[in-house]
């Protein structure tokens, strides 16, 4: 199993996440702690593609790295200035810039289908970025950093098979490697809360994930739109599950956050079920190859 390149990269990223998340516990600065998830995502990119892309980037895949990096820098400034939440306009503008830059080659030819798809990606991206910020910062939801990280992990796990069906095995690898690293951050966040989900994490990892989704959707043109649309259940699943299933006055603190985090990942089952129903021959061919 250790000869598998995905497992090797995932193990390295997990150890990196453990080390970095542990080190930032020695620095009482939430803005620094919030850097770790983005560093994990950028490291996942490098381990997947075996390079830091040249600047200025050429091609959608190379743009992913710099989108995550630039968005994280903006988020770090917001965290450093102690801005408690992202402005709604920023949550809308950032996804629009990402989708526009990724899809620019297709837009140049006046591709109406690409413009329609990009509009849907823009709207979906705005929902994801805004909900990540709300979950990470709203005391009313009693979720905090742990659930924000769980939401990112759920989004990537759910998108991985969609990316594979879309013809991008590297995006699947990037998602799984990043999930391993984020899982290590979540372990530290459970043991010693460090408020590791500020604007840096929301914009850095959230924008990086949106860039991956936009690349597979707009460039490969083989995406399962139904499976992709179901990903929008994830930003709301935890909150809805908490209201329906968790007694409001009996479960608090870490236990509540863990349960809400687990419920955040529940739509993954729906995504997998839909993909299996819509593409049985694809999964049958994978099983036959194994």
N, C-alpha and C positions, 0 to 999 in steps of 0.2 A: 504493500500500500504506500510505503514511503517513497517508492519510485515514481508515483503519480505526481506530475508537476503541479497540479492544482493543490493537492494535499501538502506538498512541500511548501509552496508559496503561502498557503493558509496557515501552516504551522509557524512559519517565520513571522507572518503578520500578527498572529496571535501573541507570540512572544514579544514582539515590538510593542503591541498595545499594552500588554502587561507591564513592561518596563517603563514606558512613557507615562502611563496613567498612575503608576506607583510613584514615579519621581515627582510629578506635579503636586502630589500630596504634601511634599515638603515645602511648596511655595504657596502661601496663602493668598492666591490671586485667581479669582474665577476666570479672568480674561485669558490667563495662561492655560488653565485647565481646559478651557473650551477649544484650544488649539489642537488638542490631541486627536479627536475624531477626524479632523481634516488631514492631519499628518498621516494618520492611518490610511485614509482614502487615497492620498497621493502616493503613499508607499505601495498600496495595492496596485495602482496604475503602473508604477515602475516595475513591479514584480511580474505583472501580466504582460507588458509590452517590452520589457527588458531595456528600457531607455527612458531618459528624460527628453521629451521631444524638443527639437530645435525651435528657437524663437526668431521671427514670428512663425507660428505653426501653420503647416500646410496640410489640409485634409481634416475632416471632422474628428477622426480619432485623436489626432494630436491636439486639437482644440480642447478636448475634455480636461486635460491636465491644467491648462492655463485658465480655463473657466473656473475650476475649483479653487485654484490658487488666488486669482483676482477677487473672487467672491469672498473668500476667507479673509483676505486683507481688509476688505470693506467691513466685514463683520467684526474683525478684531478692533478696528477703530471704534465701532459702536460699543463694543464691550468695554474698551478702555475708557470711553467717555461715560460709562455707566448708563447707557441708554437702556431702559428696561424692556423695550419692545421695538420691533421693526415697524417702521411706518408702513401703512397699508399700500401706499403708492410704490414703495420699494419692493414689496412682495409681488407686485404686479409687473413692475418694470424689469426686474432681474430675469424672470422667466422669459419675457418677451425678447430681451437682448440675447439670451442663450439660444432660443429657438431660431431667432433671426440669423444669428451668426452661423449656426450649424447648417441651416437649410439654404443659406445664400446661393450656393451653386445651382440649386433647383429653381429658386425664385427668379434667377437671372433669365431663365428661359420661359418665364410666364406660365409655369406649371400650376394650373388651377387646383389640381388634386393636392399638390404639395402645400399650397396656401391654405386649403381647408384643413388638412392634417396639422399644419403648423398652428393654426388658430386653436384647434382642440388641445394640442400640446401646451400651448401658452396658458389656456384656461386651467388645464389640469395641473400644470406646474405652479401656477399661482396658488391654487388650493393647497397643494402639498407644502409649499414654503410657508404659507400663512399658518396652516395647522401645526407644522413643526414648531413654529415660534410660539403659538398659543399654548401648546402642550408643555413646552419647555419652560415657560415663564409664568403661566397663570396659576396662582395659588388656589383659585376657586376650583380648578379641576383636580387639585391635589395629586398631580402626576409627576411633574418635575423631570429632571435630567434622565432618570432611568427609563421612563416611558418614551421620552424623545429618542433615545438611542435605540430602544426596542422597535420604535416605529420605522426608523431608518433601516434596521436589520430586516424587518418584515417586508418593506418595500423592495429591498434588493433580492431577498429570497424569492418573493413572488415574481419579480421581473426576470429572474435567471432563466426559467424554462421558456418564457415568452421570447427572450433574446435568442435562445437556442433555436426555437422554431423560426425566428426571423433571420436565421443564417449567420448568427454572430456568436460563435463558441467563445471568443475572447471576452465578450461582454459578460457571458455566463461566468467565466473564470474570475473576472474583475469583481463581480458581485459577491461571489462566494469567498474570495480572499478578503475583501473588505468586511464582510459579515464576521469572519473569524477575528479580525482585529477589533472590530466594534464590540464583539462579544467579550473580549478581554477588558475593554474599557467599562462595559456594563458590570462586570464582576467587581471591579474596584468601586464603581459607583454604588453598588449594593453594600459593600463592606464598609467603605468610608466615603460617604457622600461628599463630592467636591464641586458641585454645581458646574458640571462639565458640559453643559448644553446651552451655551449662550449664542449670540448672533453669529459668532465665528463658525460654530458647528452647523447651525441652521443654514447659513448661506454657503459655507464651504462644501459640506457633504451633500446638502440638499441640491445645490447647483450642479455639483459633479454628477450626482445621480440623474438629474434632469438632462444633463448633457449626454450621458450614456443612452438614456431612453430616446432622446431626439436623434442621436446618430443612427441607432438601429432602425427607428421608425422612418426617418426621412431619407436615409442613404440606402439601406438594403431593400426597402419597400416590400418586405415580406411579413410584416408584423401582424399578429392576430389582434385585431382591434377590440374584440370583445374581452379577451384576456387582459389586454392593456387597460381597458376602461375599468375593469374590476379592481385594479390597484387603488382606485380612488375610494374604495371602501375602507382601506387600511387607516387613513388619517382619522376616521370617525369611529372605528370599531371599538377601540378601547373605551372611549367616553360613553358610547351607547351601552356597551356591555356592563360598565360600572354602574350605570343608572338602573339597568334591568336586573342585574344579578347580585350586586354587592350591597349589603345593608349599609346605609349611609353613616350610621353611628356605631358600628361594631368593628369594622376593619379599617385600620389607619396605618400611616407611616410606610415603612418598607414593604410590609406584607401587601398592602393595598397597591403599591406601585408595581410589585411583581405580578400580581393578578391582572392589573390593567394592562401591563406590558404583554402578558401572554395573550390576553383577549385582543390586543392590537394585531397580533399575527393570525387570528382566526380566518380572515378572508383568503389566506394562502390556500386553504383547502378548497375554497370555491374556485380559485384561479386554476388549480391543478385539475379539478373535476371538469371544468369547462374545456380545458386544453385536451384532456384525454377523450372527451366526447367528440370534440371537433376534429381532432387529428389522431385517431387511433392507429392509423398506418405508420405515422412517424415514430410513435413510441414503440410500436411492434418491431420496426426495423432496428431501433436502438437495442432492444432486448435480444434480437436475433444476432446482432453483431457481437454482443457480449457472450 
